[in-house]
Amino acid sequence: MTADGGTAYGGVRRAEDLPGQDFWDVLYTRRSVRKFKRDPVPRELLEKVTDAAAIAPTSCNLQMWDFVVVDDEAILVEIGKLSIQVLTAPVCIFVSYGREFSEDSYANVQSASAAIQNMSLAAHALGLGTFWITQLGDREVVREMLGVPPDRELYAGLAIGWPEVLPKKAPTRRPKDHVFHWNHYAGRHIPSSPRPDDWTLADVAIYHRARVLNGNRYNKPRPWEQEAVLDALETLLGAERSGAWLEFMPFSGVLTMAIRARFTGAVLSVCDLTEGTAGFAKKRASKEGGLYLWPDELELDGTRGEGDQLPEGAFDTATCLFRLEALPREHRAPALAALQRALAPGGKLVLGFCNRRSYNTLMERARRGRLGGVEYVLAPEPHLGPFESLTVGAVEELVRDAGFRISGRSSVHALPGPTESAFRARNLHGPLALAGKLASGLSRVANSLPGVPALLGRLQFLCLEKPS
Ligand SMILES: Cc1cc2nc3c(=O)[nH]c(=O)nc-3n(C[C@H](O)[C@H](O)[C@H](O)COP(=O)(O)O)c2cc1C
């Protein structure tokens, strides 16, 4: 893009023409910036940033990439209709790479990524901020809007601008000794299978622990899902429920926080698989509440970690929300038995689970071609780890075997409600968008028909009582 007469660098500036910067300083202080000033970024600076992309490595040095630098607000506004994130900054550099170059896009993605990271660092060295955007809405539509040829695949956008707010500190990284190994992998293998049965309980625990050690970075539950959980708890337990309350496997503690805010008279304790996860959620529970680990014998890295054993008969209420689905099958009955023991006689457990006979199943099949998955499976709290929706019959059998009496039920979302439909249809066009609107209308009817939510509701809640 610039001509400095250099041949080997194809017109890219030479390093000696650029301001000196301490490499390590640039490397360590780069952050994803998500709030930018609207001030324009001079093209001269953007040229320096794109130079950094041009000198990045590519597989076989084929350089089958094309970049489109968009600094025209009108174009960003158009693309922003598909992906709101591109509107955050005054410039976005879209990165594409030859589609057919490598099997399964293996080398394509890596080559494109090398360029993106080079640009992020160069921009930071110039005092600019960036963030990497993969969520481009319909990437094929964006590619067409930008006029990028069909044999190129659009991988990402890099938003660039003058930072308005600089993140004060870096998001936490996983402890280095969990991630790096000398000469041979020395950690524990965590499967990526969507089937909980392919995971041991220790695998699930390690995976969860790794996720919370990353900091508070998980998909937030959708507001309509969180509301559904809180409404079900109010219906089944009464709005004034108070006393000792155990949150079982709260993981990120998002729902724990919501429960604490809604049921102000309750003292919330947490019980999870590891000290790492329980400690993370405990910060979101009640100060006076306890921190417990389950099961007693689960050890990671040769230690059980700090946390008490679940006490017997200590809780008036327990909640286990969308967690049975993530446990290997053989641990579901022991989990319910542990909860039974922890409850006081007459105490209540609200068990939330995702119904296999619901539109969730259809959606998952349509989206992934199969049922279940690791991460991003929609449920009131996103499941991080394996996930398997359950049938009402199977759950009823489990809870009866554990000695519970079913004292109440609540089921919702036989079809996605209006907010959810609008959310899901946000990137759809034409007939599909119309189908989304129709589903939204139908949902009002379906959700109010007697018996339908109980049969087909995606979110099922059982209120279980420990006999006195
Ligand atoms: C492949 C990739 C995709 C990303 N996609 C997004 C995105 O769509 N939206 C966003 O806000 N951040 C995105 N990020 C930024 C990450 O959230 C960010 O790098 C991470 O939280 C670490 O923070 P740091 O960049 O400040 O060190 C992405 C990063 C990478 C590497």
The ligand as a MOL file (V3000), in Angstrom:
LIG
                    3D

  0  0  0     0  0            999 V3000
M  V30 BEGIN CTAB
M  V30 COUNTS 31 33 0 0 0
M  V30 BEGIN ATOM
M  V30 1 C -10.0180 -15.6650 17.8130 0
M  V30 2 C -10.4970 -14.5670 18.7290 0
M  V30 3 C -11.7800 -14.1310 18.6120 0
M  V30 4 C -12.2510 -13.0770 19.4050 0
M  V30 5 N -13.5220 -12.6230 19.2100 0
M  V30 6 C -13.9730 -11.5920 19.9480 0
M  V30 7 C -15.2620 -11.0520 19.7010 0
M  V30 8 O -16.0040 -11.4930 18.7960 0
M  V30 9 N -15.6920 -10.0290 20.4860 0
M  V30 10 C -14.9040 -9.5100 21.4780 0
M  V30 11 O -15.3610 -8.5900 22.1730 0
M  V30 12 N -13.6620 -9.9980 21.7290 0
M  V30 13 C -13.1730 -11.0090 20.9810 0
M  V30 14 N -11.9110 -11.4900 21.1960 0
M  V30 15 C -11.0630 -10.8810 22.2510 0
M  V30 16 C -10.9080 -11.7910 23.4840 0
M  V30 17 O -12.0930 -11.7580 24.2570 0
M  V30 18 C -9.7220 -11.2670 24.2820 0
M  V30 19 O -8.5800 -11.3740 23.4820 0
M  V30 20 C -9.4910 -12.0720 25.5540 0
M  V30 21 O -10.5530 -11.8600 26.4530 0
M  V30 22 C -8.2060 -11.6820 26.2630 0
M  V30 23 O -8.1740 -10.3040 26.5460 0
M  V30 24 P -6.9850 -9.3800 26.0190 0
M  V30 25 O -7.0550 -9.3860 24.5110 0
M  V30 26 O -7.2720 -7.9910 26.5830 0
M  V30 27 O -5.6950 -9.9340 26.4990 0
M  V30 28 C -11.4120 -12.5150 20.3940 0
M  V30 29 C -10.0890 -12.9720 20.5120 0
M  V30 30 C -9.6320 -13.9770 19.6830 0
M  V30 31 C -8.1960 -14.4240 19.7870 0
M  V30 END ATOM
M  V30 BEGIN BOND
M  V30 1 1 1 2
M  V30 2 1 2 3
M  V30 3 2 2 30
M  V30 4 2 3 4
M  V30 5 1 4 5
M  V30 6 1 4 28
M  V30 7 2 5 6
M  V30 8 1 6 7
M  V30 9 1 6 13
M  V30 10 2 7 8
M  V30 11 1 7 9
M  V30 12 1 9 10
M  V30 13 2 10 11
M  V30 14 1 10 12
M  V30 15 2 12 13
M  V30 16 1 13 14
M  V30 17 1 14 15
M  V30 18 1 14 28
M  V30 19 1 15 16
M  V30 20 1 16 17
M  V30 21 1 16 18
M  V30 22 1 18 19
M  V30 23 1 18 20
M  V30 24 1 20 21
M  V30 25 1 20 22
M  V30 26 1 22 23
M  V30 27 1 23 24
M  V30 28 2 24 25
M  V30 29 1 24 26
M  V30 30 1 24 27
M  V30 31 2 28 29
M  V30 32 1 29 30
M  V30 33 1 30 31
M  V30 END BOND
M  V30 END CTAB
M  END
